[in-house]
Structures are given as structure tokens and as C-alpha cells.
């Protein structure tokens, strides 16, 4: 079930368990943004939290309306939600602003990122719509990642070889330095300055470089989705900043 009622949101688990409608009902799990939370008495529920209730059917049916609404598992995707996100992203990307004779736009990729951020935030606050099964998300992540790597490799291969022939190995070494040094600086800042845990730090660094492959490797090695907490915001900021910086370079050129 999804917490949505004002009487349950902002209430601790200890207080909720004392309510009359919770007689014979136990709270088995609480998820927030798909992350499991420790079941402590002082844990405060928020709107959008997904909780698993255990008990006799009649007792659970009495408790659910007092807390929120039932979120039954389904294998169907909300196609309207997905289509709306694509349409909004295309509309945003199609907007062109002219600075003199230079046309500037976010493009369809930038529009899709902004649309996904907005609709994803709405989904986290109101989980009653926009359901996409985990299996579908897994397929999109892995298939999209593999296709992205394949396309980048196929398109960059010929120019990479010709570049090495013209410029020499120093181009490769400079590229390694430009890639590695910012990562080391980001890890130092996140871990030493902001005191983030190691898993969140690695997620932040992967997001700042838009490295989906790195995030997958980090999650597989840790067997946890905790790095996503640091990945999402840095990925969004990094993607938008990259698009805007490209516009600035175009204007300056």
C-alpha cells in the first residue's frame, strides 16, 4: 500500500501501530524511493512511502483506507505516462531561442531529461500513476546501455585510429588525464568535505560523469541500490550543465 492520507503521513511507526485499525496488522516493509527503510518506532512515514502490510485479509482491508491506497503488483506499464513524458520532452526540445543568428535549443535529448526529471518527481510523490515494472526498467537500463556503448564504439573507432596517427599517443594520455583527474577530485570532495558514505560518493561521481555503466558496476559489486541516492541529482545537473555549456561554446565561437 502507498501512504497518502494526511492522518498517516508524518506519523511514526510506533504511533501508527497503536491505532485501532492496525489491530491484527503488521508492517513488514517500508520503501521510500524504492529504498528499504529500517523498521524503527521513531521512523516517520511520508506521503509516497510504499509499505507492505501482513495480516488477515479483512484486517488489512480495514487498515489500507486509513493509511492510503492499495498498490497491487502488476506486470503492465503505464503507457499513457510514458508517452506523455516522451511528448513533453520532444516539445521542450523543439523550442528554439535565437541569440542573434545562433539558434539555441535543448534538443530532444535535453528535453527528454527535463521531462523525465519532472515526471519522475511527480511519480515519487504520487505513486498512484506511472507504474513501470522492475523487469521493464532493468531491460531498458541494460539494453539502452549496451546499445549506447556499441554506437559510441562504432562511431568513435575510425576517428580514434586516425587521430592517433595524426597527433600521436599524447592525445590518448591527455584524454586519460582529463577523465581521471576530475574523478579523483570529486571523490576527495564528496568523501572528505561532505562526509558522504563510500557508496553514495561513488554514485555521485558516476552521475557527475553521466556514467550509467559505472553505476551498474558499482551496484553489482555492492549488491545494493544505495549508490542511486548519489547518482540521480548529479546525473541530472551534469546532463543539463553539459547541454547548456555546449550552447555557451557555440555562442562564443
C-alpha positions in Angstrom: 0.0 0.0 0.0 1.0 3.6 -0.6 0.9 6.2 2.2 -1.3 9.1 1.1 -3.6 10.0 3.9 -2.7 13.1 6.0 -3.5 11.1 9.1 -0.7 8.6 8.3 1.9 10.9 6.7 4.0 12.5 9.3 3.2 9.8 11.9 5.9 7.5 13.3 5.6 3.7 13.0 5.2 3.4 16.8 2.2 5.8 16.7 0.7 4.1 13.7 0.8 0.6 15.3 -1.2 1.9 18.3 -4.1 2.9 16.0 -7.3 0.8 16.4 -7.4 -0.1 12.6 -3.9 -1.7 12.9 -5.3 -4.4 15.2 -4.0 -7.7 13.8 -2.0 -6.0 11.1 1.9 -5.9 11.0 4.1 -3.7 8.9 6.6 -5.9 7.1 8.5 -3.5 4.9 8.6 0.3 4.2 10.2 1.6 0.9 11.0 5.2 0.1 12.1 5.9 -3.5 12.5 2.1 -3.8 14.9 2.1 -0.9 14.1 -0.1 2.2 14.0 1.8 5.5 14.7 0.4 9.0 11.5 -0.5 10.8 12.1 1.6 13.9 9.4 3.0 16.2 10.6 6.6 15.5 10.6 6.2 11.7 8.3 8.9 10.3 6.2 8.0 7.3 5.9 10.4 4.4 3.5 10.6 1.5 4.6 8.3 -1.3 6.1 5.7 1.0 5.3 2.1 0.0 4.5 -0.2 2.9 3.8 -4.0 2.9 1.1 -5.0 5.4 0.7 -8.5 6.7 -2.4 -9.8 8.3 -5.8 -11.4 7.7 -7.5 -10.0 4.5 -10.3 -8.4 6.4 -8.0 -6.7 8.8 -5.7 -5.4 6.0 -8.7 -4.1 4.0 -9.8 -2.1 7.0 -6.3 -0.6 7.6 -5.4 0.3 4.0 -8.1 3.1 3.5 -7.0 4.7 6.8 -3.4 5.0 5.6 -3.5 5.3 1.8 -4.4 3.0 -1.1 -3.6 -0.4 -2.2 -0.6 -0.7 -4.6 -1.2 -4.2 -6.1 1.7 -5.7 -8.1 1.1 -5.7 -11.9 3.1 -6.5 -14.9 1.6 -3.7 -17.0 3.3 -0.5 -17.8 1.6 2.9 -17.7 1.9 3.6 -21.5 0.0 6.9 -21.2 2.5 8.1 -18.6 5.5 7.0 -20.8 4.0 8.5 -23.9 3.2 11.8 -22.2 6.8 12.0 -21.0 8.2 11.5 -24.5 5.8 14.0 -26.0 6.6 16.7 -23.4 10.3 16.0 -23.8 10.0 16.4 -27.6 8.0 19.7 -27.2 10.6 21.1 -24.8 13.5 20.1 -27.1 11.8 21.6 -30.1 11.8 25.1 -28.6 14.4 27.2 -30.3 15.7 30.5 -28.9 17.8 32.7 -31.1 20.8 34.7 -29.8 21.5 36.8 -32.9 21.9 34.4 -35.7 22.6 31.4 -33.5 19.7 29.1 -32.8 19.8 27.5 -29.3 17.7 24.6 -28.1 17.9 21.8 -25.5 17.4 19.3 -28.3 15.2 16.2 -27.9 17.8 14.6 -25.5 17.8 17.6 -23.2 14.0 17.9 -23.3 13.7 14.2 -22.5 15.9 14.6 -19.5 13.9 17.5 -18.1 10.6 15.8 -18.8 11.9 12.6 -17.1 13.0 14.6 -14.1 9.7 16.3 -13.6 7.5 13.2 -14.2 9.8 11.1 -12.1 9.5 13.5 -9.2 5.7 13.5 -9.6 5.7 9.7 -9.6 7.7 9.6 -6.4 5.2 12.0 -4.7 2.1 10.4 -6.1 2.8 6.7 -6.9 -0.8 6.1 -8.0 0.2 6.6 -11.6 3.2 6.0 -13.9 3.9 2.4 -12.8 6.6 0.6 -14.7 7.6 -3.0 -13.7 11.1 -3.5 -12.4 11.8 -6.1 -15.1 11.0 -3.4 -17.8 13.3 -0.9 -16.1 16.0 -3.5 -15.9 15.7 -4.2 -19.6 15.7 -0.5 -20.6 18.8 0.1 -18.5 20.8 -2.8 -19.8 19.6 -2.8 -23.4 19.9 1.0 -23.6 23.4 0.9 -22.1 24.7 -1.8 -24.4 23.3 -0.1 -27.5 24.8 3.2 -26.3 28.3 1.6 -25.8 28.0 -0.1 -29.2 27.0 3.0 -31.1 29.7 5.1 -29.4 32.4 2.5 -30.1 31.4 2.0 -33.8 31.3 5.8 -34.4 34.4 6.7 -32.5 36.6 3.8 -33.7 37.6 5.2 -37.1 38.3 8.7 -35.9 40.2 7.4 -32.9 42.7 5.4 -35.1 43.1 8.4 -37.5 43.6 10.7 -34.5 46.3 8.6 -33.1 48.1 8.5 -36.4 48.0 12.3 -36.8 48.5 13.5 -33.2 50.3 10.6 -31.6 49.8 8.8 -28.3 49.8 12.1 -26.3 46.2 12.6 -27.3 45.3 9.3 -25.6 47.4 10.2 -22.5 45.8 13.7 -22.3 42.3 12.1 -22.6 43.2 9.7 -19.7 44.3 12.7 -17.6 41.2 14.7 -18.4 39.0 11.7 -17.4 40.8 10.6 -14.3 41.8 13.8 -12.5 38.2 15.2 -12.2 37.1 11.8 -10.8 39.8 11.8 -8.1 38.9 15.4 -7.2 35.2 14.6 -6.9 35.9 11.5 -4.8 38.0 13.6 -2.4 35.4 16.4 -2.1 32.5 14.0 -1.6 34.3 11.8 0.9 36.4 14.4 2.8 34.4 17.6 2.6 30.8 16.4 2.6 31.5 13.2 4.5 29.3 11.0 2.2 29.4 7.3 2.7 31.6 5.4 0.1 28.6 4.0 -1.8 26.9 7.4 -2.1 30.3 9.0 -3.0 30.8 6.6 -5.9 27.2 7.2 -7.0 27.8 10.9 -7.1 30.9 10.6 -9.1 29.3 8.2 -11.6 26.4 10.6 -12.0 28.6 13.7 -12.5 30.2 11.9 -15.5 26.9 10.6 -16.8 28.4 7.1 -16.5 25.5 4.7 -16.4 27.9 1.7 -16.9 29.8 2.8 -13.8 26.7 2.9 -11.7 25.7 -0.6 -12.8 29.2 -1.9 -11.9 29.1 -0.2 -8.5 25.6 -1.6 -7.7 26.7 -5.1 -8.8 29.8 -5.0 -6.7 28.0 -3.8 -3.6 24.8 -5.8 -4.3 22.9 -2.7 -3.3 20.9 0.2 -4.9 22.3 2.7 -2.3 24.6 4.4 -4.9 21.5 5.6 -6.8 20.9 8.1 -3.9 24.0 10.0 -5.0 23.7 9.3 -8.8 20.3 10.9 -9.6 20.9 14.5 -8.7 24.4 14.7 -10.0 23.4 13.0 -13.3 20.6 15.5 -13.8 22.7 18.5 -13.0 25.6 17.2 -15.1 23.5 16.4 -18.1 21.8 19.8 -18.1 25.1 21.6 -17.5 26.7 19.7 -20.4 23.9 20.8 -22.7 24.0 24.4 -21.6 27.8 24.6 -21.8 27.6 23.4 -25.4 25.3 26.3 -26.1 27.7 28.7 -24.5 30.6 27.3 -26.5 28.6 27.7 -29.7 27.7 31.3 -28.8 31.3 32.2 -28.0 32.6 30.5 -31.2 
